[in-house]
């Protein structure tokens, strides 16, 4: 994201890279960038990064409402999930 703070974001980007090749996508909002990033993980059959696995798994289950055969069991995710679902 580009901007001085969260209230003045003027650019949201997703970078898809493989080796030396990179594709940069500028999107209209941070929410759209998050959506494109999430969908890229799944359409390209990529694993979530280890550092942010729990956050992506929570987004997958709470926002997109689906499970996969490859999901790891995370106690924190399963504890938070009921309070995030309507």
Secondary structure, 3 states (H helix, E strand, C coil): CECCCHHHCCEEEEEEEECCEEEEEEECCHHHHHHHHHHHHHHCCCCCCHHHHHHHHHHHHHCCCCCCCCCCCCHHHHHHHHHHCC
